[in-house]
Amino acid sequence: GNSVTQMEGPVTLSEEAFLTINCTYTATGYPSLFWYVQYPGEGLQLLLKATKADDKGSNKGFEATYRKETTSFHLEKGSVQVSDSAVYFCALSPTGFQKLVFGTGTRLLVSP
Amino acid sequence: DTGVSQNPRHKITKRGQNVTFRCDPISEHNRLYWYRQTLGQGPEFLTYFQNEAQLEKSRLLSDRFSAERPKGSFSTLEIQRTEQGDSAMYLCASSLAPGGRTFYEQYFGPGTRLTVT
């Protein structure tokens, strides 16, 4: 079946630290991969996406590379800010389907 | 464009009662999705519509659940004879998709939090 596994949180960092949130997936075919972010009190927002192997998605200083050989899509940011504190969800869309399959989410807490 | 809206934002009901939630998608979006999110978990897909047609339903959508999108605009999700296990956040999303197998970005609403006592 299709599933997403991401690291448990919370991840606690100081401002300007380097961020990595690990995400691995299991899927048949060639899924599209996504990172969504949920800020406190708000709905899920698409942060970045990649639709084929070796694609790099990027947005707001965040990056993730679609690695088919390791079935991974790790989220990285070089220097986090307090405003990045949120819950981050890794997700995939199975080939030919319209639904999203989400991981359990990772809470990021950034302190000044 | 005011985004996806959901009503009510919170609902507390007693076990055995029926509840109905409403989702208003972004205008002109032809696809509408429902997801359920329990505490500490990611959202789980329930069903989706293209215009007024319900094209896919998850096995999570038991017989007590029914979703409609009668005119291809807003949608309702009804839960009959609620159980404590139905307590969750119910999320709605919409997308504008011309068709085919390509995935198009889904825009999420703020959700309706259901508590069954």
HADDOCK unambig.tbl for C-alpha pairs under 7 A between the chains (distance, minus, plus):
assign (segid A and resid 42 and name CA) (segid B and resid 110 and name CA) 5.79 0.50 0.50
assign (segid A and resid 43 and name CA) (segid B and resid 108 and name CA) 5.81 0.50 0.50
assign (segid A and resid 43 and name CA) (segid B and resid 109 and name CA) 5.44 0.50 0.50
assign (segid A and resid 43 and name CA) (segid B and resid 110 and name CA) 4.29 0.50 0.50
assign (segid A and resid 44 and name CA) (segid B and resid 108 and name CA) 5.61 0.50 0.50
assign (segid A and resid 45 and name CA) (segid B and resid 107 and name CA) 6.92 0.50 0.50
assign (segid A and resid 45 and name CA) (segid B and resid 108 and name CA) 6.89 0.50 0.50
assign (segid A and resid 96 and name CA) (segid B and resid 101 and name CA) 4.77 0.50 0.50
assign (segid A and resid 96 and name CA) (segid B and resid 102 and name CA) 6.98 0.50 0.50
assign (segid A and resid 97 and name CA) (segid B and resid 101 and name CA) 6.76 0.50 0.50
assign (segid A and resid 98 and name CA) (segid B and resid 103 and name CA) 5.90 0.50 0.50
assign (segid A and resid 99 and name CA) (segid B and resid 45 and name CA) 6.36 0.50 0.50
assign (segid A and resid 100 and name CA) (segid B and resid 45 and name CA) 6.72 0.50 0.50
assign (segid A and resid 101 and name CA) (segid B and resid 44 and name CA) 6.72 0.50 0.50
assign (segid A and resid 102 and name CA) (segid B and resid 42 and name CA) 5.33 0.50 0.50
assign (segid A and resid 102 and name CA) (segid B and resid 43 and name CA) 6.07 0.50 0.50
assign (segid A and resid 102 and name CA) (segid B and resid 44 and name CA) 6.96 0.50 0.50
assign (segid A and resid 103 and name CA) (segid B and resid 42 and name CA) 5.41 0.50 0.50
assign (segid A and resid 104 and name CA) (segid B and resid 40 and name CA) 6.58 0.50 0.50
assign (segid A and resid 104 and name CA) (segid B and resid 41 and name CA) 4.42 0.50 0.50
assign (segid A and resid 104 and name CA) (segid B and resid 42 and name CA) 4.26 0.50 0.50
assign (segid A and resid 105 and name CA) (segid B and resid 41 and name CA) 6.78 0.50 0.50
assign (segid A and resid 105 and name CA) (segid B and resid 42 and name CA) 5.93 0.50 0.50
